[in-house]
Amino acid sequence: MFMESRILERWLLLVALGHVIAGVAIPILAYSAAFDYYSGLLQQAFSPAQQVPQATVEFQRWIVALFGPTIASVGVVFGALVMAGIKYRDTWPWNALLLGLALWAPGDIYISLTRDFWLHVQIDAAALLAIVPPVLVLRARAVSYQAALSR
């Protein structure tokens, strides 16, 4: 049981680090050729029958680049909550993570679905699958640990 917890904790720390790395990379990628595929998907979602002006593409690059630091900061906070959950063996860090996901995921998925932007829905689903099950297991372990302390 201890080993499984360590694996889940490390997994979540890696997911947090992945958010930081992605957040730092996004502003760079937004101004590279790698952005063209994503930009094409955006154009299909918002202007399927017409060519999008270059100014619009530049705005897309800017807004996506601006989102990168937000992702990186979420990764830092995510990692800090995981480390607090590990250190204190209390439920509050896991509850905070679950609350944050509950506030983010439905809205993000809904907004993506309003434009049939399935790439974001798929990314959101993958993130939820990578994060929620380990958090629930570690939260349950924290509940058990707290119950044992209160006896």
DRENLUMRO-81867 format. One record per residue: residue number from 0; x negated, y, z of N, C-alpha, C in turn; residue in three letters. Coordinates in pm, whole numbers. Layout:
N
[NUM; [X; Y; Z]; [X; Y; Z]; [X; Y; Z]; "ALA"],
...
END
This chain:
151
[0; [-83; -120; 0]; [0; 0; 0]; [-87; 126; 0]; "MET"],
[1; [-194; 126; 78]; [-283; 241; 83]; [-347; 267; -53]; "PHE"],
[2; [-392; 158; -118]; [-459; 172; -248]; [-363; 228; -353]; "MET"],
[3; [-238; 181; -351]; [-139; 233; -445]; [-117; 382; -424]; "GLU"],
[4; [-112; 425; -299]; [-95; 568; -270]; [-213; 648; -326]; "SER"],
[5; [-334; 597; -308]; [-452; 668; -359]; [-447; 680; -511]; "ARG"],
[6; [-401; 576; -578]; [-391; 580; -724]; [-288; 686; -765]; "ILE"],
[7; [-173; 688; -699]; [-70; 787; -731]; [-118; 929; -701]; "LEU"],
[8; [-187; 946; -590]; [-240; 1078; -555]; [-340; 1126; -661]; "GLU"],
[9; [-430; 1038; -699]; [-529; 1074; -801]; [-462; 1102; -936]; "ARG"],
[10; [-363; 1022; -968]; [-288; 1044; -1093]; [-228; 1185; -1094]; "TRP"],
[11; [-162; 1222; -983]; [-100; 1355; -978]; [-204; 1467; -981]; "LEU"],
[12; [-318; 1446; -919]; [-425; 1546; -928]; [-476; 1558; -1071]; "LEU"],
[13; [-483; 1447; -1143]; [-522; 1452; -1284]; [-418; 1524; -1369]; "LEU"],
[14; [-291; 1502; -1339]; [-185; 1573; -1411]; [-196; 1723; -1385]; "VAL"],
[15; [-223; 1760; -1261]; [-242; 1902; -1227]; [-361; 1959; -1303]; "ALA"],
[16; [-472; 1887; -1304]; [-590; 1931; -1378]; [-560; 1941; -1527]; "LEU"],
[17; [-482; 1848; -1578]; [-441; 1854; -1719]; [-364; 1981; -1750]; "GLY"],
[18; [-280; 2025; -1656]; [-207; 2151; -1674]; [-304; 2269; -1679]; "HIS"],
[19; [-404; 2267; -1592]; [-502; 2376; -1591]; [-579; 2379; -1722]; "VAL"],
[20; [-627; 2263; -1765]; [-704; 2255; -1890]; [-618; 2297; -2010]; "ILE"],
[21; [-495; 2246; -2015]; [-405; 2285; -2126]; [-377; 2434; -2122]; "ALA"],
[22; [-355; 2488; -2003]; [-327; 2630; -1991]; [-442; 2717; -2037]; "GLY"],
[23; [-564; 2673; -2011]; [-681; 2747; -2057]; [-698; 2731; -2209]; "VAL"],
[24; [-665; 2614; -2261]; [-683; 2586; -2404]; [-576; 2652; -2491]; "ALA"],
[25; [-455; 2667; -2440]; [-345; 2718; -2522]; [-375; 2854; -2586]; "ILE"],
[26; [-429; 2952; -2514]; [-458; 3079; -2582]; [-560; 3065; -2695]; "PRO"],
[27; [-652; 2973; -2681]; [-751; 2949; -2787]; [-683; 2882; -2906]; "ILE"],
[28; [-604; 2778; -2877]; [-536; 2704; -2983]; [-434; 2790; -3056]; "LEU"],
[29; [-372; 2885; -2986]; [-271; 2970; -3048]; [-328; 3054; -3161]; "ALA"],
[30; [-457; 3079; -3157]; [-521; 3158; -3262]; [-610; 3072; -3352]; "TYR"],
[31; [-579; 2942; -3359]; [-655; 2851; -3444]; [-562; 2787; -3547]; "SER"],
[32; [-621; 2713; -3636]; [-542; 2642; -3737]; [-453; 2536; -3674]; "ALA"],
[33; [-489; 2489; -3555]; [-407; 2388; -3486]; [-267; 2441; -3458]; "ALA"],
[34; [-252; 2571; -3452]; [-122; 2631; -3423]; [-25; 2618; -3541]; "PHE"],
[35; [-76; 2600; -3660]; [8; 2602; -3779]; [121; 2499; -3775]; "ASP"],
[36; [93; 2378; -3728]; [197; 2275; -3718]; [308; 2320; -3624]; "TYR"],
[37; [270; 2368; -3506]; [368; 2415; -3407]; [447; 2533; -3463]; "TYR"],
[38; [378; 2625; -3528]; [444; 2740; -3588]; [545; 2697; -3693]; "SER"],
[39; [510; 2593; -3770]; [604; 2541; -3869]; [731; 2487; -3805]; "GLY"],
[40; [715; 2420; -3691]; [833; 2369; -3618]; [919; 2484; -3567]; "LEU"],
[41; [854; 2588; -3517]; [929; 2706; -3471]; [1004; 2771; -3587]; "LEU"],
[42; [939; 2781; -3700]; [1003; 2842; -3816]; [1124; 2761; -3861]; "GLN"],
[43; [1114; 2628; -3856]; [1228; 2544; -3890]; [1342; 2564; -3793]; "GLN"],
[44; [1311; 2585; -3667]; [1415; 2601; -3566]; [1485; 2736; -3576]; "ALA"],
[45; [1410; 2840; -3616]; [1468; 2974; -3615]; [1497; 3031; -3753]; "PHE"],
[46; [1425; 2991; -3854]; [1444; 3044; -3989]; [1423; 2934; -4092]; "SER"],
[47; [1510; 2832; -4091]; [1485; 2715; -4177]; [1487; 2744; -4327]; "PRO"],
[48; [1559; 2842; -4370]; [1576; 2861; -4514]; [1491; 2975; -4570]; "ALA"],
[49; [1408; 3035; -4490]; [1333; 3149; -4542]; [1190; 3151; -4491]; "GLN"],
[50; [1108; 3220; -4563]; [968; 3239; -4524]; [963; 3341; -4409]; "GLN"],
[51; [888; 3311; -4308]; [878; 3399; -4192]; [768; 3501; -4217]; "VAL"],
[52; [795; 3628; -4189]; [692; 3731; -4208]; [569; 3705; -4121]; "PRO"],
[53; [454; 3749; -4168]; [329; 3728; -4095]; [335; 3794; -3957]; "GLN"],
[54; [404; 3904; -3945]; [416; 3970; -3814]; [488; 3879; -3713]; "ALA"],
[55; [584; 3803; -3761]; [655; 3709; -3674]; [562; 3596; -3630]; "THR"],
[56; [481; 3547; -3721]; [385; 3442; -3687]; [285; 3495; -3584]; "VAL"],
[57; [241; 3618; -3602]; [149; 3678; -3505]; [215; 3694; -3369]; "GLU"],
[58; [343; 3728; -3367]; [415; 3736; -3240]; [424; 3598; -3175]; "PHE"],
[59; [452; 3495; -3257]; [455; 3358; -3205]; [322; 3322; -3141]; "GLN"],
[60; [214; 3353; -3209]; [81; 3323; -3155]; [61; 3394; -3021]; "ARG"],
[61; [99; 3520; -3016]; [80; 3600; -2895]; [162; 3544; -2778]; "TRP"],
[62; [288; 3514; -2803]; [375; 3467; -2694]; [332; 3329; -2645]; "ILE"],
[63; [288; 3243; -2737]; [238; 3111; -2697]; [108; 3127; -2619]; "VAL"],
[64; [18; 3213; -2666]; [-108; 3238; -2594]; [-80; 3291; -2454]; "ALA"],
[65; [18; 3378; -2442]; [54; 3435; -2312]; [105; 3329; -2216]; "LEU"],
[66; [167; 3226; -2270]; [221; 3117; -2188]; [111; 3030; -2127]; "PHE"],
[67; [-5; 3025; -2190]; [-116; 2942; -2143]; [-156; 2969; -1999]; "GLY"],
[68; [-184; 3094; -1961]; [-221; 3120; -1822]; [-111; 3082; -1722]; "PRO"],
[69; [14; 3088; -1764]; [123; 3044; -1676]; [111; 2894; -1650]; "THR"],
[70; [86; 2817; -1754]; [69; 2673; -1740]; [-51; 2643; -1649]; "ILE"],
[71; [-160; 2717; -1669]; [-279; 2695; -1585]; [-249; 2725; -1439]; "ALA"],
[72; [-177; 2833; -1413]; [-146; 2867; -1274]; [-51; 2766; -1211]; "SER"],
[73; [42; 2713; -1290]; [129; 2607; -1240]; [46; 2484; -1202]; "VAL"],
[74; [-55; 2454; -1282]; [-143; 2342; -1252]; [-217; 2361; -1120]; "GLY"],
[75; [-260; 2483; -1093]; [-330; 2511; -968]; [-235; 2493; -849]; "VAL"],
[76; [-115; 2548; -858]; [-17; 2535; -750]; [24; 2389; -734]; "VAL"],
[77; [45; 2321; -845]; [79; 2179; -843]; [-30; 2100; -768]; "PHE"],
[78; [-155; 2124; -805]; [-266; 2056; -741]; [-275; 2086; -592]; "GLY"],
[79; [-252; 2211; -556]; [-255; 2249; -414]; [-146; 2178; -335]; "ALA"],
[80; [-28; 2166; -394]; [81; 2094; -326]; [49; 1946; -311]; "LEU"],
[81; [-10; 1887; -414]; [-49; 1746; -404]; [-153; 1728; -294]; "VAL"],
[82; [-252; 1817; -291]; [-355; 1807; -187]; [-295; 1826; -47]; "MET"],
[83; [-198; 1916; -34]; [-130; 1935; 95]; [-52; 1809; 133]; "ALA"],
[84; [15; 1749; 36]; [88; 1625; 63]; [-5; 1514; 109]; "GLY"],
[85; [-122; 1506; 48]; [-222; 1406; 86]; [-273; 1434; 227]; "ILE"],
[86; [-309; 1558; 251]; [-372; 1594; 379]; [-276; 1585; 497]; "LYS"],
[87; [-156; 1640; 481]; [-64; 1651; 595]; [33; 1535; 607]; "TYR"],
[88; [44; 1454; 501]; [138; 1341; 501]; [278; 1384; 546]; "ARG"],
[89; [316; 1498; 498]; [447; 1553; 531]; [529; 1560; 402]; "ASP"],
[90; [660; 1578; 417]; [748; 1579; 299]; [754; 1714; 230]; "THR"],
[91; [722; 1822; 300]; [743; 1954; 239]; [667; 1975; 107]; "TRP"],
[92; [542; 1929; 90]; [478; 1950; -41]; [549; 1873; -153]; "PRO"],
[93; [591; 1752; -122]; [661; 1671; -223]; [797; 1731; -254]; "TRP"],
[94; [865; 1781; -150]; [994; 1849; -172]; [975; 1973; -259]; "ASN"],
[95; [869; 2048; -234]; [842; 2168; -313]; [817; 2133; -459]; "ALA"],
[96; [741; 2027; -483]; [718; 1983; -621]; [848; 1943; -689]; "LEU"],
[97; [930; 1866; -618]; [1058; 1822; -676]; [1151; 1940; -702]; "LEU"],
[98; [1153; 2037; -610]; [1236; 2156; -630]; [1188; 2235; -752]; "LEU"],
[99; [1057; 2251; -764]; [1003; 2322; -880]; [1041; 2253; -1010]; "GLY"],
[100; [1031; 2121; -1013]; [1070; 2046; -1133]; [1219; 2058; -1160]; "LEU"],
[101; [1299; 2057; -1053]; [1445; 2069; -1069]; [1484; 2206; -1122]; "ALA"],
[102; [1405; 2307; -1091]; [1433; 2441; -1143]; [1383; 2457; -1287]; "LEU"],
[103; [1271; 2394; -1318]; [1211; 2409; -1450]; [1276; 2320; -1556]; "TRP"],
[104; [1283; 2191; -1532]; [1317; 2096; -1638]; [1455; 2115; -1701]; "ALA"],
[105; [1562; 2124; -1623]; [1693; 2138; -1689]; [1703; 2263; -1776]; "PRO"],
[106; [1650; 2374; -1727]; [1655; 2497; -1805]; [1570; 2488; -1930]; "GLY"],
[107; [1449; 2437; -1917]; [1360; 2425; -2031]; [1418; 2331; -2136]; "ASP"],
[108; [1471; 2220; -2090]; [1531; 2124; -2183]; [1655; 2185; -2250]; "ILE"],
[109; [1738; 2251; -2174]; [1858; 2313; -2230]; [1821; 2417; -2336]; "TYR"],
[110; [1726; 2503; -2304]; [1684; 2607; -2399]; [1629; 2543; -2526]; "ILE"],
[111; [1551; 2437; -2510]; [1496; 2368; -2627]; [1607; 2304; -2711]; "SER"],
[112; [1704; 2246; -2644]; [1814; 2180; -2716]; [1902; 2280; -2791]; "LEU"],
[113; [1913; 2404; -2743]; [1994; 2503; -2813]; [1942; 2532; -2953]; "THR"],
[114; [1813; 2501; -2977]; [1753; 2519; -3110]; [1710; 2387; -3172]; "ARG"],
[115; [1756; 2276; -3114]; [1715; 2143; -3162]; [1563; 2133; -3170]; "ASP"],
[116; [1495; 2189; -3071]; [1349; 2188; -3068]; [1304; 2068; -2986]; "PHE"],
[117; [1305; 1952; -3050]; [1284; 1825; -2983]; [1142; 1805; -2933]; "TRP"],
[118; [1046; 1873; -2991]; [908; 1860; -2942]; [901; 1899; -2794]; "LEU"],
[119; [964; 2010; -2758]; [963; 2052; -2617]; [1040; 1956; -2529]; "HIS"],
[120; [1149; 1903; -2578]; [1227; 1806; -2499]; [1140; 1682; -2473]; "VAL"],
[121; [1068; 1638; -2573]; [980; 1522; -2558]; [867; 1550; -2460]; "GLN"],
[122; [807; 1668; -2467]; [701; 1706; -2373]; [756; 1712; -2232]; "ILE"],
[123; [874; 1772; -2216]; [936; 1782; -2084]; [966; 1643; -2027]; "ASP"],
[124; [1020; 1556; -2110]; [1052; 1420; -2063]; [925; 1345; -2023]; "ALA"],
[125; [820; 1360; -2100]; [693; 1295; -2066]; [638; 1349; -1934]; "ALA"],
[126; [648; 1480; -1916]; [600; 1541; -1791]; [680; 1489; -1672]; "ALA"],
[127; [810; 1483; -1687]; [895; 1434; -1577]; [863; 1288; -1545]; "LEU"],
[128; [844; 1207; -1647]; [811; 1067; -1624]; [674; 1049; -1559]; "LEU"],
[129; [583; 1139; -1590]; [448; 1130; -1533]; [443; 1180; -1389]; "ALA"],
[130; [536; 1268; -1353]; [527; 1333; -1222]; [630; 1282; -1122]; "ILE"],
[131; [755; 1272; -1160]; [862; 1243; -1063]; [846; 1108; -994]; "VAL"],
[132; [827; 997; -1065]; [816; 870; -992]; [704; 867; -887]; "PRO"],
[133; [581; 912; -919]; [479; 913; -814]; [514; 1005; -697]; "PRO"],
[134; [573; 1120; -727]; [611; 1212; -619]; [716; 1147; -528]; "VAL"],
[135; [813; 1078; -588]; [916; 1012; -507]; [856; 903; -419]; "LEU"],
[136; [762; 827; -472]; [697; 722; -393]; [617; 784; -278]; "VAL"],
[137; [540; 887; -308]; [458; 950; -205]; [545; 1024; -103]; "LEU"],
[138; [656; 1078; -146]; [749; 1142; -52]; [807; 1037; 43]; "ARG"],
[139; [845; 922; -11]; [899; 815; 73]; [795; 768; 174]; "ALA"],
[140; [671; 761; 133]; [564; 723; 227]; [548; 830; 335]; "ARG"],
[141; [561; 956; 298]; [551; 1063; 397]; [666; 1055; 497]; "ALA"],
[142; [786; 1022; 449]; [901; 1005; 539]; [872; 893; 638]; "VAL"],
[143; [819; 780; 588]; [785; 667; 676]; [679; 706; 777]; "SER"],
[144; [579; 780; 732]; [471; 823; 821]; [525; 916; 929]; "TYR"],
[145; [608; 1011; 890]; [667; 1104; 989]; [756; 1029; 1088]; "GLN"],
[146; [832; 931; 1039]; [917; 852; 1127]; [833; 774; 1227]; "ALA"],
[147; [720; 719; 1183]; [632; 644; 1273]; [571; 735; 1378]; "ALA"],
[148; [541; 859; 1341]; [484; 954; 1437]; [585; 995; 1544]; "LEU"],
[149; [712; 1000; 1505]; [814; 1049; 1599]; [861; 942; 1698]; "SER"],
[150; [814; 820; 1681]; [855; 711; 1772]; [785; 723; 1903]; "ARG"],
END
